[in-house]
Amino acid sequence: MAEQIVDWDDAYANTPHIPEGEAYPDRWKEAAAAFRAGLAADRRREGLPYGRDPRETVDIFLPEGTAPGVVVFVHGGYWLRFDRSCFSHLAAGALQRGWVVAVPSYPLAPEARISAITAAIGGAVTQIAAAMPGRIVLAGHSAGGHLVTRQICEGGGLPERVASRVDRVVTISGLHDLRPLLRLALNADLRLDPAEADAESPALLYPRAGSRVHVWVGDQERPEFVRQSTLLANIWTGLRAEMEQTIAPGRHHFSVIEPLTEPDSDLVSALVG
């Protein structure tokens, strides 16, 4: 039987439960800056606008040679923090495997509601698809896992010409049922109400027919993140989606994305096959 949750804020808190957890954002920024600095100028396009909001910009990293498609990586941060400049280095693995990688920023709460952020990512994917031929892989971490999974829900907002090109989605430690967040103090900024929590929860929606989804989570994560991942894997199996799940050994909520920098990692293989 699952342990009864008493403190819901703690159940969704990652930093206090990760050794040196508060140091990770600075590490990400440094690694991302070093990655960009080490990439030739003609292989990076930074700060391209995809919408009207100042945060609606994307960095695109180009491989050598012709790419089979583009990986769109959407960062996490509880829809409240971070931007594309913190996560450039996570493009390294797929880039070395010959794929274009796009890393968008997006509007953040409290200025934007989650439904608006979902729409912004749909706009980003649509603009990226117009510029980049081939297959599309959507990947996201934490809140980003929610945002990419939301794109392949029925009525998700992607034009058919774009949605039909989505080869697969990899949701890494994603949040797929937003209803528990109604209990959290951070909802003062997210401004979720029950109706929006229902409408924006992929686990409560139907996937597009034929969707392929890999649910990825670390075995050292907070139990709620493991449950959220397993929930989607269970519910969408039988709802016309092809589902896989990996519980990565020895990985917590922040280290679970590190293998994206390694071209031969299992996580990168889950992206590009």
N, C-alpha and C positions, 0 to 999 in steps of 0.2 A: 504494500500500500504506500502511495506517495506521502511524503511528510507534509503535514499541514503547514501552510504558509501563514505566518503571523505578521511579519514585517514585509510588506510588498515592495517598499522602496529598496530595502536591502536585497530582495530577491532579484531585482533587475539592476543592481549596482555591480559594476565590474571592477573598477579601479581599486577599491579597498580590498579586494580579494585576490589581487595579482601582485606578486612581489615587484616592488618598484613600479607599480602600475602608473603612477603619476608621471614617470619619466618617458613613457612611450610616445606621447605627442611630439616632444622635442626630437626624439630619435627619428620619428617618421619625417619630420620637416628636414632634418639634416640629410637623411638618406635620399629623400626626394630631390633636394637641391643638388646633391652630388650626382645623381643620375642624370638630371637635365644638363648639368655642366659637362658631363662626359659624353653627351650625345651630340653629334654633328648638327650644326644649325639647320641644314637642309633636311634633317630627319625629325624635326620637331616644329610644330605649329602651336603656339601658345596663346591662350586668351581669345580664342575665336568666339564671337557672339553667336548664340543660337536663339535668343529671345530678347525682350526689351528690358528685363530686370538686369541691373548691373552684375548680379551674380550668375546670370545665365550665360556662362562662358565655358569653353571646353579646350583642353589640350589634346592634341593628336600627335602620336608618335609613329613614325613610319619605319618599316623594316627595309632591309636591302632586298631588292628584287620585287616581284609581283606577289601580292598577298592573296590568300584564299578568301579573306574577309576581315572583319573588324571585331575586336573584343571591346565592349563598352563596360568599363568598371565604374561603379557608383559607390562612393565612400559612405561610411557610417557616421555616427555622432549623435544618435537620437534625434535626427532632423533639426538639431539645434546648433551644431558647431562643425568646424573644419571646412576645408575647401579643396579644390583639385591640387593645389600646390603642395599639400601634405602627403600625397600618395602616388606621385609620379613613378617612384621606384618600383611599384607593384606592376608596372607595365613590362618589366624587364624579361620575365620568363616567356610570355606569349610573343613579345617582340622578337626574341631570339629564335622562336619557333616559326617566324616568318609572317606573323599577323600584325596588322595595324591595331593599335590600342588607343582608345579614346577615354579620357578621364574628365568628366564634367563636374563643375560646381553647380549648385542649385540654390534657390531661395531657401532661407531658413526660418523656422519658428523663432519667436512668436509672430514675426511679421507675416509669415505665410502659414496657412493651415496645411495639414498633411495632404489633403486632397489637391491643393494647388501645387504642392511639391511633386506629387505623382504626375500631374499634368505637365509640369516643367520637364521632368525626365522624359516623358513621352515626346515632347517637343525636341529635346536634345537628340534622342534616338532617331527621330524623323529627319532632322537636319544632317546628322552624321551619315545616315543611310543614303541621303541624296548625294553626298560627296564621295562616299566610299562604296565601290561595288563589292559583290560577293556576299558570303554568308555573314550573319550577325550573331554574335554570342553576347548575351547579357550576363554580367556578373556583378554582385554587390555584397557588401559586408554589413551586417547588423541592420541599421535602418536602410542601408543601401540594398540589402537582401530583400527587404520588403518592397522597395521601390522597383527593383527589376522584376520581381515575381508579379507585382501588380500589373506590369505592362502586358502580360500574357493572359490575364483574366478576360473572360468574355466581357465585351464592352470596355476594355481597358484603355481605349483611346488611340492606339496606334492605327494609322491607316492600313488597310488590307495589304497594300503593296509593300509596306514595311514589315508588318506582322508576319507575312508569309515567308520572309527571309530570315526570321529568327530561328536559328538552328537549334539552340539550347539555352537554358538559363542555369546558372550556378549561383545559388543563394547560400552565402557563407555566414553562419550564425545569424540567420535572418529572423526578423520578427514578423510572424504571419497571422497572428491573432492579436489585434490591438485592444481588445476589450479589457485585459488586465491592466493596461496602462491608465485606464480611467481611475484606478486606485492610487496612482503614484503622484507624489508632490510635483514632479516635473510636468504633469498635465496642466499646471497653471500656465505654462508657456506653450505647450502643444495645443491646448484649447480643444481637445477631443470631446465630443459629446457621444452618447450611445449610438446615434444614427450614423455619424461619421465613422466611428470605430467599426461598426458593422460593414459599412459600405467600402471601407479601405482595408479590410482584412482578407487577404487571399485565401485563408483557410475556410472562409465562409462563402467564397465565390467559386465559380466554375472556371477551370482552365480552358483556353482555346483547344479545340480538338487537335490531337496530334502533338501537343506540347511535350518537349523533353526537358526534364528538370533534374538537376543533381543537387541534393540538399547536403550541405557540408557543415560540420560542427566539431569543435574540439571536445575531447572527453574530460577535460579539466575545467570546462565552462560552468557557469552557474546553472543549476538544474533547470531553471526556467528556459534558458536558451536551448538546452538539449531537448526539452519538452516541445518548445516551439518548432524546432526543426523536425522532430519525429512526428509531430502533429500534421504538418503539411505533407510529409511523405506518406503518412497513413491515409489522410483524407483524399488526396488527389490520386492515389492509386485507386483505380476503378472509376475515376471521373475523366476518362479519355486522355490522361497524361501518362507519359512513360517516365517513371520515377526511379531514381537511385538515391541511396543515402550512404554517406561516409561519416563515421565518428572517428576523427583523427586522434590517434594516441599521443599523449603528452602535450597537447595544445590547449591553451586557454584562449579567452576571447580576443586578446591582442596578438598573441603569437600565431593564431590560426591562419592569418593572411600572409605570413612571412614566406611560405613556399611559392607564392606568386612571383617571387624574384628569381626562381630557379627553373630553367627551361625543362629539366628532366623530372621535376617533381610530379607526384600524383595529382596534385591540385591543378597544375598547369595542363596536364594531360586530360583532366576532367573538362577543362575549358575548350581545348582545341582538338582533342581526340587523337 
